[in-house]
Amino acid sequence: MCILCDSFKKSELTIVEAWGNYSEMADTMEPEHAREVYMMLVKSMADIGGGKLSPPTIEKISKR
């Protein structure tokens, strides 16, 4: 398991921190794992916001 997944699942990172870390790490992840992490974070946002929050798009992340 990657450090981002592990830390997020242990609640050591907030969703905002996890998105920031993901945006920095996504390029170095295997494509399949990057999609899994993205979906994990999207699901977490949906759970938190009752489906009312929208995740950052890949375009927004890559502009950081």
C-alpha positions in Angstrom: 0.0 0.0 0.0 1.3 3.5 -0.8 2.0 6.0 1.9 -0.8 8.3 0.7 -3.4 5.5 0.9 -2.1 4.3 4.2 -2.0 7.8 5.8 -5.5 8.7 4.5 -7.1 5.5 5.6 -5.6 6.0 9.1 -7.1 9.5 9.1 -3.6 11.0 9.4 -4.5 13.3 6.4 -7.5 15.5 5.7 -9.2 15.2 2.4 -7.6 18.5 1.4 -4.1 17.3 2.3 -4.8 14.0 0.5 -5.8 15.8 -2.7 -2.6 17.9 -2.5 -0.4 14.9 -2.0 -2.2 13.1 -4.8 -1.6 15.9 -7.2 2.1 15.8 -6.4 2.3 12.0 -6.5 -0.1 10.9 -9.3 2.6 11.2 -12.1 4.8 8.7 -10.2 2.1 6.1 -9.5 1.2 3.2 -11.7 -1.8 4.4 -13.8 -4.1 1.8 -12.3 -3.2 2.8 -8.8 -3.5 6.5 -9.6 -7.1 5.8 -10.7 -7.8 3.8 -7.5 -6.5 6.6 -5.3 -8.5 9.2 -7.3 -11.7 7.1 -6.9 -11.0 6.6 -3.2 -10.7 10.4 -2.7 -13.8 11.1 -4.8 -15.8 8.6 -2.8 -14.6 10.1 0.5 -15.7 13.6 -0.7 -19.1 12.2 -1.7 -19.5 10.5 1.7 -18.5 13.7 3.5 -20.6 16.1 1.5 -23.6 13.9 0.9 -22.7 14.0 -2.8 -22.7 17.8 -2.9 -19.0 18.3 -3.1 -17.1 18.0 -6.4 -13.5 16.8 -6.6 -10.9 18.8 -8.3 -10.5 17.9 -11.9 -7.2 16.5 -13.3 -6.8 19.9 -15.1 -7.1 21.8 -11.8 -4.6 19.4 -10.1 -2.0 19.7 -12.8 -2.1 23.5 -12.7 -0.7 23.5 -9.2 
